Amino acid sequence: MSTQTPGTGSLLRLEKVSKNFGPVQALFEVDLEVRPGEVMALIGDNGAGKSVMIKTIAGIHPPDGGHLYWEGSRVRIRTPRDAAQLGIETVFQDLALCNNLDIVQNMFLGRERTHMWMLDEESMETAAAETLASLAVTTVRSIRQPVASLSGGQRQSVAIAKAVLWNTKLVIMDEPTAALGVAQTAMVLALVRRLADRGHAVLFVSHNMNDVFEVADRIAVLFLGRLVALRPAAEMDRQIAVDLMTTGASSRDAANGGAPA
């Protein structure tokens, strides 16, 4: 893990954010702050509200209560386009890549560059290659190879590179190492750290505690839609994290003199 100190200024702040789906309260008055240059892990059991939270930030589920602040200013994120315009990109678990297109075509899908009413292939190739190189993604054979030919780790790397291509400040990752092998997982986790080292904020959603403690600077724990803990990763261990995820509290915290959840 990098020893770089994350920026102290808030990039994204959630204040008393709530979200309901009929009688079901998916989020209840959640307060959360994400800073530039840090990896914030968001963990919780199934149904804890992780997906709802990231979709609320991404503009898919506008909140029913509370406020969102971006770089200190209150904002309303009604659509994914609103999020993208602010500098928020989300890499969902399905990656949203097209197997029949190559890497460049995927990275610019829906945002193609044109020159004289024609596709500017050279400009797009250069930008794609520079972005992949800046993230030290060196395992792809060619930026023109079809995504269908890539390994799981390479596909994840392309999806992340696509997310940071657009002057992105916050990258949200939903289970980025799910179904990956050991070597591919290590590659993706290294890429996550490089994003933070470059000054991006990363909101990292995962069930894998080994991955969380490998890359996270801070850890936020959701339990039944409520934020029950938010602290530096160094002040938490795997067992306490599991306790908080499954019961909302941990007796180990008190026993070890730790901060209250």
Helices and strands as residue ranges (DSSP letters): E 12-21, E 24-34, E 39-44, H 50-57, E 65-70, E 73-75, H 80-86, E 88-91, H 103-107, E 114-115, E 118-119, H 121-134, G 147-149, H 152-164, E 170-174, H 182-197, E 201-205, H 209-215, E 218-223, E 226-232, G 233-235, H 238-247, H 251-255
